[in-house]
Each structure stands twice: as structure tokens, then as C-alpha cells.
């Protein structure tokens, strides 16, 4: 199992953060699109590392066009010598329309077309064939030599992999059909993964005439741990808050409903509209916490993650406090990689 960690979004810290992740033994290091651009830190990470894979988990797809994503991913793939993974996510409608001022419609169909358009652009750059992509949402028919990067940039390493994050079945099917991997949302349980996510991925792969072989699943990432009781308590409180935040989103209700917790979604949504964020976290019981997260001392983490997901995922992503006790965490990560 590959074990992935994170890279600081702060450009003053990104290089050191990436070097630390590589030295700690992580297989991959990812950025998230939150309060900073997710791509710029990866350029610094690529410059200061040599083996760790680098990716976005996630970049907001609908905030950009296929052409801008194709350009950025191409350059990062070239500069990192083939280590870049373009991880995309849709975000939810209010953020796309109100924060990014971009269009929203048929998110699964739009995402499918976006990924196909990116590949069409890359294929044109690699082969010199005429760009002629015409879809419902995106049209790309103009590409002159002046705007075409050299095929030699990535011909030796190949096109970047594209991973897609999702929760709903339609988006998950799209990932299986047109992508190289799937990023499980943190708001995913073992039961939801096995009963909903994987069957949807398999349907998508079947549409493309493919099996699951070679397709990578990045597992859920809620891990509550620490080197002492105080660390564990703080991690638990923070994770309850995060689970509550996600649980308040109507789009993620099916996960709770699968476990018979649909009424929890109603309460969380109501509290979120009142801005009662602390009260939301208090709604997350120990049962809910332990269903979404692996909870315990570091030595407990690898066996439990392997028990839950070892037969269905290829890589796990979580952020461990390895700097506070590198020897202890080195053993945890070694156990996961051996799973």
C-alpha cells in the first residue's frame, strides 16, 4: 500500500514540506485547494524532491477550463519528470457559482467531458493531430504551433495520470470510465466504499471496456491519533468538527443514510445555517467517529487501516505527526507499505 502525505500551501514552506515528506518515506505528497492555489507549491516541491509523487487532492475542476488544466498539468509533469498526478474534484454548486463565478450544470457529465477534453488537448500536443474536440460543455478546435508545447517535454514519461474525487454514484462512475484513479472523500466509510463506491467504479470501468486492474483508489483519510492522550483528544475534537461539517452538506447525505443516520444530516444542516459550528461537532458520537475514522495510538493505525481497506485500496492518504516522533511513525508507515 502506498502511503501519502501533504505539502504546505504556503510558498515559503512548500519546498521544505515536500522534502520532509520524501525523507519520511511517503509515496506521494498532495496539495489541496483551500486558501491558496494548489499548483504553485507543487512546482517548488518538484524542484526540491526526486522520487515522491506529487499531486492535487484536489484542484477544483469547474473553476478552470480544460485548456488551463492541460497546460498546468503538462508543465508540472515535465518539470517533475513524470511524477505529477492531476487530482480533480467538482466542489459544490454554491462555491462554483458564487465563489468562482463559473457555470454549473450536470456535474458528472461535465466532469466526464472535461477529462476527455484534457486528453484530447494532450494528444494533439503529443502527436500533432488537429485539435477537434466538440462537446456539450467544452469545445476546443484551435491550436496553432505558437501555442503548442514541445512533445519532447513529456514524451519520455507520458501524460499525467488524472484522479477524480467523488462521493455520489454518477461522479464515481465517471472516474471509473475516464480516469486513472479515484480519491475517496474523507467522508467515506468502509461500508459505503464497498457497497456503493466500488460497484460504481466497476460500472464505469465496464463502460470503457476495462477492468479495475491498474486503477488506483486513494482510501479515506480520517485518522485520529497522537503521541499522547492530549494529542489524541485534540485530534478527536478536530475530526468530529470536520465530519460534522461534511455531514451538514446535502450532497453527502447518502453516506449517512446508508448507516441509518439520515436524521443526523438534518440536525447538522440546521446547525450549520445557524453558524453553530461547535454544537455541530458535539453531534458526532463515538459510534459515528469510529465509523468514519480510525482512532487509536499510532501502532493501532496500520493494522486497522489494513483490516478495513487493505484488499480494496492501493494507497492511503493521511497526515501523521511524524516530525514529533519519527522513529515511531517510521514503523507505522513501514507496516502500511507492507500491507
Secondary structure, DSSP 8 states (H G I E B T S, - for coil): -EEEEE--SSTTTHHHHHHHHHHTT-SEEEE--SSS-TTHHHHHHHHH-SSSEEEES-EEGGGS-HHHHHHHHHHHHHHTTS-EEEEEE---HHIIIIIS----S-HHHHHHHHHHHHHHHHHHHHH-----EE-SS-EE----GGG---GGGTTTT-S-EEEEEESSHHHHHHHHHH-SEEEE-SS--HHHIIIIIHHHHHHHHHHTT--STT-EEEE---EE--SSHHHHHHHHHHHHHHHHHHHTSGGGHHHHHHTT-HHHHHHHHHHHHTT-HHHHHHT--HHHHHHHSEES-HHHHHHHHHHHHTTT-SEEE----GGGSHHHHHHHHHHHHT-
